[in-house]
Every structure is written in C-alpha cells, then in structure tokens.
Amino acid sequence: MGAYKYIRESFQQEYRERPELLRQRIVAWSSESSVLRIARPTNIARARELGYKAKPGIIMTRVRIKRGSRKRLKPSGGRKPSKSGRFFVHKKSLQSIAEERSAAKFTNCEVVNSYYVGETGTHKFFEVILADRAHPSMARDKFYGSITAQRGRASRGLTSSGKKHRGLVTNNRSPTYRPSVRSRMRST
C-alpha cells in the first residue's frame, strides 16, 4: 500500500474525531482573509488526487465561504408572494462558489480543482488548485496545458463541482437539472 492511502485515512479519522489541533487550525483560518494564497496544501493526498503537483506555476488558495441559505435583506417591489421570501437556497454548491471567488481574485490563473478542508458553525473552508496561465511550464505540460488553454472554467461550470450543479454528473438528482429546472417542473 502507498503512503497516500495512510495519509488519507489519517485525515478522515481527524475529521471524525475533531482533535484540538484541527479546531485550533480552523479558528486561525476564521480570522484570515476570505481568499488566501497558501504555500502548500493541507491535505496532500486529496490535492494529488485532484491534479496538484509541486511545480512552478501551480498556486494553492484557501477560501472561506459563509454557510447556509442566501439572505435577501428586505423584500422590495410590492406585497406579492414572489417578493415576500427572505432566504433562498443556492442553485450551485458552496464549493463551486469558492472556486469562482478564487478565480476572481487570481485573474491570471485557471481553476484546476478544489476540495473541502473543514468547517465551523458559520463557515466552510475549501482549498482551490490554480494553474498560472502565463507560466511557461504550464504550456509545456500536457495535463495543465489543456486547462490553461481554457478561459473561465470556474464561472462556466467546467470544473468537477461545476459539472455537478449543471447536472452533467449522473446521480440520483441529475434528471431534475436537465435540460433546465423550469422545463422539468413544467413537464411533471
């Protein structure tokens, strides 16, 4: 068995038991900025599974996302049932929102992938793998070259979490999203 299997198992056990070290780490993350460049991934096994390599041109960021539904401050536009709601569920996952925010901050990079690293009562934390579009080693690399040739992967839903909320991944919820949510509602 490889070393990464044991690293993965130790991280899973850590998330289950929530030791003091993990709690202190997450408290420190809460006081940092919402999108922060980090030197190396926290969970190296998961990052390597998703395409991370420790080479020039690869950037890691940690993104803090507020949990829960989206809250509209005050309904406006008259007393109609459509205007009276205050809490709305996101149509996309918090992970894909984290990827979009990371891509918006680092405009010269493309999102390769992302993964979950922890949560508190109010926030979720994701680490996003980015590839620098202008770096010469990215164009020479076969894997990263195809990623950096694209523009706006995160905002167009071309990452793995983006494909899930677009309904392209086959699971038990995918028929409700394709071809669109409203057309599915009309047909049922």
C-alpha contacts under 8 A as a table, 3 or more apart, distances in Angstrom:
res1	aa1	res2	aa2	distance
1	M	5	K	6.94
2	G	5	K	5.74
2	G	6	Y	7.37
3	A	6	Y	5.41
3	A	7	I	6.37
4	Y	7	I	4.87
4	Y	8	R	6.00
4	Y	45	A	5.36
5	K	8	R	5.13
5	K	9	E	6.25
5	K	45	A	7.71
6	Y	9	E	5.05
6	Y	10	S	6.14
7	I	10	S	5.17
7	I	11	F	6.32
7	I	45	A	6.39
8	R	11	F	5.23
8	R	12	Q	6.29
8	R	43	N	7.94
8	R	45	A	5.96
8	R	46	R	7.24
9	E	12	Q	5.11
9	E	13	Q	6.18
10	S	13	Q	5.10
10	S	14	E	6.09
11	F	14	E	4.92
11	F	15	Y	6.23
11	F	43	N	7.39
12	Q	15	Y	5.20
12	Q	16	R	6.36
13	Q	16	R	5.10
13	Q	17	E	6.16
14	E	17	E	5.29
14	E	18	R	5.57
14	E	19	P	6.53
14	E	22	L	7.55
15	Y	18	R	5.29
15	Y	118	G	7.90
18	R	22	L	6.14
18	R	23	R	6.70
19	P	22	L	5.56
19	P	23	R	6.52
20	E	23	R	5.10
20	E	24	Q	6.14
21	L	24	Q	5.21
21	L	25	R	6.16
22	L	25	R	5.03
22	L	26	I	6.23
23	R	26	I	5.20
23	R	27	V	6.21
24	Q	27	V	5.12
24	Q	28	A	6.25
25	R	28	A	5.17
25	R	29	W	6.30
26	I	29	W	4.92
26	I	30	S	6.28
26	I	118	G	7.01
26	I	119	E	7.27
26	I	120	T	7.37
27	V	30	S	5.17
27	V	31	S	6.94
28	A	31	S	5.58
28	A	32	E	6.84
29	W	32	E	5.24
30	S	33	S	7.84
30	S	64	R	7.61
30	S	123	H	7.94
32	E	36	L	7.56
33	S	36	L	6.01
33	S	64	R	7.86
34	S	62	R	7.74
34	S	63	V	5.47
34	S	64	R	4.79
34	S	65	I	7.32
35	V	61	T	6.63
35	V	62	R	5.84
35	V	63	V	4.55
35	V	64	R	6.54
35	V	101	R	7.43
35	V	102	S	6.32
35	V	105	K	7.59
36	L	61	T	5.35
36	L	62	R	5.29
36	L	63	V	6.50
37	R	59	I	7.32
37	R	60	M	5.89
37	R	61	T	4.24
37	R	62	R	6.39
38	I	41	P	7.32
38	I	59	I	7.80
38	I	60	M	5.55
38	I	61	T	5.40
38	I	62	R	6.73
39	A	59	I	7.93
39	A	60	M	6.76
40	R	60	M	6.51
41	P	44	I	5.52
41	P	47	A	6.70
41	P	60	M	6.61
41	P	127	E	7.36
42	T	117	V	7.50
43	N	46	R	5.62
43	N	47	A	6.28
43	N	117	V	7.45
44	I	47	A	5.04
44	I	48	R	6.06
45	A	48	R	5.29
45	A	49	E	6.36
46	R	49	E	5.08
46	R	50	L	6.43
46	R	115	Y	7.39
47	A	50	L	5.21
47	A	51	G	6.45
47	A	52	Y	5.25
47	A	114	S	7.84
47	A	115	Y	7.51
47	A	129	I	7.75
48	R	51	G	5.27
48	R	52	Y	4.71
48	R	53	K	6.65
49	E	52	Y	7.31
50	L	112	V	7.86
50	L	113	N	6.15
50	L	114	S	7.43
51	G	112	V	7.09
51	G	113	N	7.32
51	G	129	I	7.96
52	Y	58	I	7.50
52	Y	129	I	6.64
53	K	58	I	7.13
54	A	58	I	7.00
55	K	58	I	6.10
56	P	135	H	7.83
56	P	137	S	7.19
57	G	131	A	5.84
57	G	132	D	4.96
57	G	133	R	7.96
57	G	135	H	5.62
57	G	137	S	6.94
57	G	138	M	6.55
58	I	129	I	7.13
58	I	130	L	5.80
58	I	131	A	4.77
58	I	132	D	6.23
59	I	129	I	6.08
59	I	130	L	5.01
59	I	131	A	6.23
59	I	132	D	7.30
60	M	127	E	6.82
60	M	128	V	5.82
60	M	129	I	4.97
60	M	130	L	6.15
61	T	102	S	7.09
61	T	127	E	5.55
61	T	128	V	5.25
61	T	129	I	6.75
61	T	130	L	7.75
62	R	125	F	6.79
62	R	126	F	5.72
62	R	127	E	4.40
62	R	128	V	6.31
63	V	98	A	5.87
63	V	101	R	7.79
63	V	102	S	6.95
63	V	125	F	5.64
63	V	126	F	5.31
63	V	127	E	6.20
63	V	128	V	7.43
64	R	98	A	7.34
64	R	123	H	6.33
64	R	124	K	5.82
64	R	125	F	4.75
64	R	126	F	6.74
65	I	94	L	6.86
65	I	97	I	7.91
65	I	98	A	6.54
65	I	123	H	5.42
65	I	124	K	5.25
65	I	125	F	6.36
66	K	122	T	5.89
66	K	123	H	4.47
66	K	124	K	6.40
67	R	94	L	7.73
67	R	121	G	7.84
67	R	122	T	5.46
67	R	123	H	5.11
67	R	124	K	6.27
68	G	89	V	7.93
68	G	122	T	7.82
69	S	87	F	5.85
69	S	88	F	5.55
69	S	89	V	4.90
69	S	90	H	6.59
70	R	87	F	5.60
70	R	88	F	5.12
70	R	89	V	6.08
70	R	90	H	6.65
71	K	86	R	5.63
71	K	87	F	4.59
71	K	88	F	6.37
72	R	75	P	6.95
72	R	85	G	7.91
72	R	86	R	5.04
72	R	87	F	6.30
72	R	88	F	7.74
73	L	86	R	7.00
74	K	86	R	7.18
75	P	83	K	5.62
75	P	84	S	5.80
75	P	85	G	7.01
75	P	86	R	6.85
76	S	83	K	6.55
77	G	80	K	7.88
77	G	83	K	6.76
78	G	83	K	7.14
79	R	83	K	6.69
79	R	84	S	6.93
80	K	83	K	5.27
80	K	84	S	6.39
81	P	84	S	5.31
81	P	85	G	7.54
82	S	85	G	6.77
85	G	88	F	7.44
90	H	93	S	6.92
91	K	165	H	7.16
92	K	96	S	6.68
92	K	97	I	7.28
92	K	162	G	7.65
92	K	165	H	5.30
93	S	96	S	5.44
93	S	97	I	6.54
93	S	161	S	7.34
93	S	165	H	6.78
94	L	97	I	4.98
94	L	98	A	6.16
95	Q	98	A	5.03
95	Q	99	E	6.37
95	Q	114	S	7.36
95	Q	115	Y	7.51
95	Q	116	Y	7.60
95	Q	126	F	6.73
95	Q	161	S	6.67
96	S	99	E	4.98
96	S	100	E	6.28
96	S	154	A	7.02
96	S	157	G	7.82
96	S	161	S	5.62
96	S	162	G	5.75
97	I	100	E	5.10
97	I	101	R	6.28
98	A	101	R	5.20
98	A	102	S	6.20
98	A	126	F	6.80
98	A	128	V	7.77
99	E	102	S	5.18
99	E	103	A	6.17
99	E	111	V	6.77
99	E	113	N	7.88
99	E	114	S	6.98
99	E	128	V	6.33
99	E	154	A	5.90
100	E	103	A	5.11
100	E	104	A	6.11
100	E	154	A	5.28
100	E	155	S	5.75
101	R	104	A	5.01
101	R	105	K	6.33
102	S	105	K	5.27
102	S	106	F	6.23
102	S	128	V	7.18
103	A	106	F	5.16
103	A	107	T	5.82
103	A	109	C	6.63
103	A	110	E	6.54
103	A	111	V	6.47
103	A	130	L	7.95
103	A	152	G	7.90
103	A	154	A	7.00
104	A	107	T	5.56
106	F	109	C	5.71
107	T	110	E	7.83
108	N	132	D	6.10
108	N	133	R	5.90
108	N	134	A	7.10
109	C	130	L	5.83
109	C	131	A	5.27
109	C	132	D	4.36
109	C	133	R	5.32
109	C	148	T	7.61
110	E	130	L	5.45
110	E	131	A	5.29
110	E	132	D	6.57
110	E	133	R	6.68
110	E	147	I	7.06
110	E	148	T	5.99
110	E	150	Q	7.78
110	E	151	R	7.08
110	E	152	G	6.84
110	E	153	R	6.62
110	E	154	A	7.74
111	V	114	S	7.95
111	V	128	V	7.06
111	V	129	I	6.04
111	V	130	L	4.57
111	V	131	A	6.46
111	V	153	R	6.43
111	V	154	A	6.17
111	V	159	T	7.41
112	V	128	V	7.64
112	V	129	I	5.41
112	V	130	L	5.44
112	V	131	A	6.54
112	V	147	I	6.94
112	V	159	T	7.01
113	N	128	V	6.02
113	N	129	I	5.41
113	N	130	L	7.44
113	N	159	T	6.25
113	N	160	S	6.92
114	S	126	F	6.65
114	S	127	E	5.53
114	S	128	V	4.20
114	S	129	I	5.84
115	Y	126	F	5.51
115	Y	127	E	5.56
115	Y	128	V	6.70
116	Y	124	K	7.87
116	Y	125	F	6.20
116	Y	126	F	4.48
116	Y	127	E	6.48
117	V	125	F	5.60
117	V	126	F	5.41
117	V	127	E	6.67
118	G	124	K	6.08
118	G	125	F	5.24
118	G	126	F	7.26
119	E	122	T	7.70
119	E	123	H	5.63
119	E	124	K	4.22
119	E	125	F	5.77
120	T	123	H	5.24
120	T	124	K	6.41
131	A	138	M	7.30
131	A	144	Y	7.05
131	A	147	I	7.86
131	A	148	T	6.73
132	D	135	H	5.62
132	D	138	M	7.04
132	D	148	T	7.28
133	R	138	M	6.86
133	R	139	A	7.88
133	R	148	T	5.11
133	R	149	A	7.60
134	A	138	M	7.66
135	H	138	M	5.62
135	H	139	A	7.23
136	P	139	A	5.55
136	P	140	R	6.76
137	S	140	R	5.24
137	S	141	D	6.25
138	M	141	D	5.22
138	M	144	Y	5.53
138	M	145	G	5.43
138	M	148	T	7.20
139	A	142	K	7.62
139	A	144	Y	7.07
139	A	145	G	4.60
139	A	148	T	7.44
140	R	145	G	6.43
141	D	144	Y	5.49
141	D	145	G	5.37
142	K	145	G	5.26
142	K	146	S	6.72
143	F	146	S	5.98
143	F	147	I	7.00
144	Y	147	I	5.05
144	Y	148	T	6.09
145	G	148	T	5.29
145	G	149	A	6.11
146	S	149	A	5.24
146	S	150	Q	6.99
147	I	150	Q	5.65
148	T	151	R	7.26
150	Q	153	R	6.64
152	G	155	S	5.40
152	G	156	R	6.06
153	R	156	R	5.33
153	R	157	G	6.15
153	R	158	L	4.97
153	R	159	T	6.29
154	A	157	G	5.27
154	A	158	L	6.08
154	A	159	T	6.01
154	A	162	G	6.91
155	S	158	L	7.82
156	R	162	G	7.65
157	G	160	S	7.95
157	G	161	S	7.52
157	G	162	G	3.90
157	G	163	K	5.69
157	G	165	H	7.91
157	G	166	R	7.00
158	L	162	G	5.62
158	L	163	K	5.91
159	T	162	G	5.03
159	T	163	K	6.16
160	S	163	K	5.23
160	S	164	K	6.54
161	S	164	K	5.11
161	S	165	H	6.70
162	G	165	H	5.44
162	G	166	R	6.26
163	K	166	R	5.02
163	K	167	G	6.25
163	K	168	L	5.29
163	K	169	V	6.23
164	K	167	G	5.22
164	K	168	L	5.95
164	K	169	V	5.31
165	H	168	L	7.71
165	H	177	Y	7.93
166	R	177	Y	6.72
166	R	178	R	7.82
167	G	170	T	7.34
167	G	173	R	7.64
167	G	174	S	4.68
167	G	175	P	7.25
167	G	176	T	7.79
167	G	177	Y	5.25
167	G	178	R	6.14
168	L	174	S	6.88
169	V	174	S	6.68
170	T	173	R	7.90
170	T	174	S	5.79
171	N	174	S	5.51
172	N	175	P	7.40
173	R	176	T	5.74
173	R	177	Y	7.42
174	S	177	Y	5.60
174	S	178	R	6.80
175	P	178	R	5.59
176	T	180	S	7.60
176	T	181	V	6.16
176	T	184	R	6.25
177	Y	180	S	5.14
177	Y	181	V	4.98
177	Y	184	R	7.36
178	R	181	V	6.72
178	R	184	R	7.32
179	P	183	S	6.95
179	P	184	R	7.38
180	S	183	S	5.41
180	S	184	R	6.30
181	V	184	R	5.23
181	V	185	M	6.32
182	R	185	M	4.98
182	R	186	R	6.25
183	S	186	R	5.09
183	S	187	S	6.22
184	R	187	S	5.19
184	R	188	T	6.43
185	M	188	T	5.52
